[in-house]
C-alpha cells in the first residue's frame, strides 16, 4: 500500500530534487519544512507512491505530519476563553482564528503545533458558540424574575411534600446562594433522586457569564449529596457547547467556600 511507502517516497523526492538525504521520517519532515520551493512536489511524490496528487497531499497534512507535531490539548481552555473574548470584539471570523493561532505560536516558539487541525478545532468551536449565542438572543423575553420566583416556590413545595432530609430553610438559603452566581432569567427545578437532590438551573440570557471561563452558561446542574453534615457538596456547571466543568465547594452553612 502506498501509505506504507510514503515516508520513503518523500525521502526519494528530497534526494532527487534537492540533493537532501534523510535518515528517518522525523528528519524527512524537518528537511521538508526547510525546503523553500515545493512547486510540483505533490505530483512528483504521487508518482513515486503510485497514488494521486490529492491523496498524498491530504495524507501528508492530515495524518502523516501530525506525528511530529506538539499537542495543544493543554492550551484548549486558554484558547476557548480567548476565542469568546475575541468574538465579543466583533472581529471577523478569519481574523479571530488567525490571531488565536498566531498568539499561541508566539507564546510557545519552541512548540510545533499542527496548525491545520488546530484551525479546524477553533472553527468548529467558533461556529458552535456563534450558533448558541444567536439562539440565546432570540429567547422569549417574557421570562421575568416573577416567573423565576414562581418556579423556585413550586420547587420548594415539591421538596416539602417529599419530606426532604434537608431543612426547607436550608434549601431556600442554598437557592439564594446559587442564584447570585448567575444573571438574567433562571428557572429552578427540583427532583428528588434517592439520596441526591438534583437542582437544574436553566439560564436563558446570553449575557450570563461564567466568571472563571467567561463562557455562556446554557445549563447548570447542582448535585448535593445528603451526607449528615452537608459539608461535602459539589456544584457542577456544564457550559455548552464547550462542555467545561467547574466545581465550587460549599461549606456546611451553604456559603461559597
N, C-alpha and C positions, 0 to 999 in steps of 0.2 A: 504493500500500500504506500502511496506517495507520501503520506504524512510521516511514516516511519523514516523516510529518507530526507525529510525536509531540512533538517539541520545540515546534513551532508551536502545537499544541493545549494544551500546558502554559502557554505564554505567554498564550494566549487566556483560559484559566481564571484565571490570576493577575490579568489586567486586568479581567475581568468580575466576579469575586468579591471581589477585594481592591484593585482600582484600582492595581495594581503593573505598571509597564512594564519589559520586559526586552529588551535589545538582542541577546543571544546565548543559546545553550544554557547556557553556563557561568554567565551572570548569572541565568538562569532557575533553575538548580539552587541557586544561592546564595540567591535570593529565596524559593524553596520551603522551604529549611531554616529560614528565619526566620519562616515563617507558623505561628502557634501552633495555630490550629484548622483541621484538614484534614477535618472531618466532611463526608461526601458527595463528597469530592474525586474519588475514582476513578470514581464513577458519572458525574459531570459530564465528566471527561476522556474517558471511554469514549464518551459521546455525541458529543463533538467529534471524536474519532478515527474513529468508526464501528467500534469493537471492543467486546469485552466488558469488564466491570469487572475480572475476574480477569486478563485478558490485559494490560491497561495497568498494573495493579498489579505483576504479576510482571516485566513488561518493564522497568519503572522500577527496581525493586530489584535485579534480577539482571543487567541488561545496561546500560541507558542511564546510570544513575548512576555506574557503575564508571569511566567515562572522566574523571570529575572527582575521583577518589579517589587517594590516595598508595599506592604499592606497599609491601607489608610483607614482600617477599621477603628483604631483608637481615636481617630480625629472626627468620627461621624457626628458626635454630639456637638462638637465645636462648629462643624460645618452647618449642621441643621439650625443652630442658633443664629449664625451669621447670615444664613440664607433668608430666614424670616425677617431679620432686620433690614436686609437689602431690598426685599420685596416691598416693604413698607416705604422705602425711599422712592418708589415709582420709577426705578431704573428699568431699562429694557431687559428682557429675559436673557438675551445673549450676553449683555454687559454684566449681569449679575453672575452668570456662570463663569465668565472669563475672569472676573475679579476674584471670585472664590478660589478657583484653581490656581490663579497666579499668586494670590496671597499665601496659599498653602505651600507652594513651591518656594516662595521667598523665605517663609518661616522655617523650612526644613530643606536647605540646599543640599544636604548630604543624602536626601532620600530621592529615589527614582520611582515616582508614582505612575501607575498605568492610567494616563490621563483620559483615554477613550472610555474605559469602564467607569472612571470617576465622573466624567461628564454625563454618562448615561444615568448613573445613580442620581446625580443632582437634578438632571432634567426631569426624571420620574418624580422625585420628591417635590420639585417646584410645581409641576402640573397638579399633583395631588393636593398640595397646600392651596394653590390658587383656586381649585375647584371647591375645596372645603370652605375657604373664606368667602367665596362668591355665594355659596349656599347659605352661609350664616347671615349674610347681609340681606337676604330675602325672606327671613323667617317672619312669622306672624308677630307684628309689633304690639299686638294686644296682650301679650304676656306681661303682666304687671306684678308689682310687689304684692298686690292683694291676692292674685291667683297663687303666688308662691306661698303666702301665709296660709291660704286655704289648704294647699297641698300638705304643708307641714302639719297643720292641725289634724287633717284626715289621717296622716301617718301616725301621729301621736295617739289618736283614738284607736287606730288599728292595733298598735302595740299594747295599749292599755287593756284592750279586750282579750289579748292573747297572754295576759299575765307574765309580762317580761320579768326577768330576774334583775334587770337594771331599773332603778327608780325612775319614774316619769320625769321628775325634775332634772335628773342627770341627763336624760335623753334630750330634754329641751335645751339644757345648757350646752350639750355637745353639738346639737344642731346649730345653735347660735355661733359657737366657735368655728364650725366648718363653713358657715355662710360668710364669715368675714374673709375667707380666703378667695372668694370669687366676686365678680362684679356682674351686673346685668341680671336677667331673669333666670331664676333657678327653681326647678321643681324637685321636690324631695319625695321619694317613695320608700316605704319601709317594708321589708319582707323578713319574716322570721324563719330561719332555716336551722333547725335543730338547736345547736348551741352558738349559732352565729347570727348576729343581726346584720343584715346587708342593707346599707343605705346607698341609694343611687341618686346622684345629683346629675341632672341633665342640663347643661348650660347652653342657652340659646343665643347669647350675644357674641358676635365676632370680636368685640373689643375685650372680651375676657382673656386674661393672660396668666400663664403660669410663671410666677416671678423668676424661678430658678432658670428656666429654659427660654422664657419669652415666647412660648408657643400657645396657640389657641387650645383651650380645654373644650373638647367636644363632649366627653363623657367622663365622669369620675365615680368610682365605686369606693365605698368606705366599708371595710370589713373590721368589725370589732369583736375580738374574742371575749367570751364571757367568763374569764377566769375570776375568781372571787375578789381579788383586789383591783381588778381592772387596770393594772399597771403595765400591760404589755400589748397595747392596741396598735394596730398597723393601719395607716391611712394611705391608700394607693390611688394615684391619679393616672389614668390612661389618656394620653393626649394623642388623638388621631389626627392625621394619618401616620404620624411618625412613631406612634406606639412607645412613647417614652414613659418609663415608670419612675415615680418619685415616692419615696417613703418618708412620712412625717410621723414621729412618735409623740404620743400624748402621755402625760403622767396620770396618776390615778385620780387627779382632780379635773381631768379633761382639759387642762391648759396645754397649749402647744409647747412642747419641750424645746 
